[in-house]
Amino acid sequence: MMGLMNAPAATAECIEAAVCALGAGALNEGALEKQIAPLFSRVRAAFRDCAYLANHSLGRPLDAMDDDIREGTAAWYAQMGGAWEAWEAESTAFRSRLAQLLNAPRPDCVVPKTSAGQGLRSILNTYDHVPRVVATRGEFDSLDVILREYALRGRIALTMVEARADGRFDTADIIAAIDNGADLVVVSHVIFNTGQRLADLRGIVAAARRSRAKVLLDVYHTLGVLPIDVIELDVDFAVGGSYKYLRGGPGACFLYLHSRHLDGSLRTLDTGWFAKREPFTYRRPDPPQYGAGGNAFLESTPPVLPFYQARSGQLLTLALGVGRLRAYSLAQQRRLVALLANNGIVAAGGSEDRGAFVVVQDHRAEAWASALLAVGIIADARGRHLRLCPDVLTTDNELVLAADTLAAVATDRAVTRSV
């Protein structure tokens, strides 16, 4: 329970007691309903008539999140400018917990950002020349839009790797693009629309090393639901956030930098006064003197409430253990895939080469998502891909209901609200 030590007693002790009561070993629905579900009483009450299967999109918050945010604002009310001491302590705790989840060697490898895109821009803006960037067509919009806009303006030379005919990205295609020349490679660990887990990341990193290129890995669909070790992978950078599996909502994002880039040799135009050495002394050496390590990648006055907002979700994930969460997720996915198959619907999910959600591919996916929502089953679609993601609060009855309802929707049978 190492990650609990930085949190105040109320949140930490509540989560620790609940997780300890689960006992060791594999997670199971009965124990989760008894010990963990009560930590989510507010959101469960609000959605008691719904089956929530959009955990891959917006994670459900713990009750403790409200109290945690109030703690952040209470410091403001009570201390005004003196609240910065508490706010900076929470920022450090936020970075420390993310470092544990990433297996980063030290907290300042993790730099708070308000979005994954902000992290990408920080890296793009370290280049003094026009860098050659290799990315896949499967990057999420937050990165894709930035890459294409930079290319349109001549700020980067962009090569986009296309998916194969089956919709999957092949590592060989990415490596071939890198071998043609690259300075930066941008890839997602899990592709956002199909759930594909990108194979052979080590091969991609090795190809980048041969070309003297750096690698930025998007772990938004990884962190908190798949074990990840940024040191073992040897990626230069990673971006992600708390919006999904870490249950921390929008704004609580980050940029990870490998420690080899924390010696001051890598500088970005995306900077500000919080990146200065001892910012609250207000000295102005010329040229600017930046903080040590990852603090040099901070920017101007940061938002502080996202650090509190993300706390309880980080703590719960660390306490449960990503390995156990992954095993439970795979079991739920396999169950849902089997239920759909029994209803004549082909779905992908539940295997090691995929992320945390089940995908049904059909040109009617968006219409199906709307039809499911109309009867209280919350999923979503990205183009032809209907995405359904259970989590530790999802019951087997909800999986059965989702499979039966989707079968009725797909065959144009009448569906009644039955959640």
Protein Blocks (a to p, Z undefined) as FASTA:
>chain_A
ZZmmmpcfklmmmmmmmmmmnogajddfklmmmmmmmmmmmmmmmmmmbccfklmmmccd
dfklmmmmmmmmmmmmmnmmmmmmmmmmmmmmmmmmmmmmnopabfklpccdfbfklmmm
mmmmmpfbdcdddddfkbcfklmmmmmmmmmnopaccddddddfkopacfklmmmmmmno
pfbdcddfbafklopacehkllmmmmmmmnopacdddfklmgopaccdfklnopabdcdd
fklmnonoghiacddddfklmnopaccfbdcfklpghklnopacddddddehjllmpccd
ddfklmmmmmmmmmmmmmnopmlmmmmmmmmmmmmmmmmmmnopaceehiakbcfbdcdd
dfklmmmmmmmmmnopacddehjaccddddfklcfklmmmmmmmmmmmmnopacddfZZ
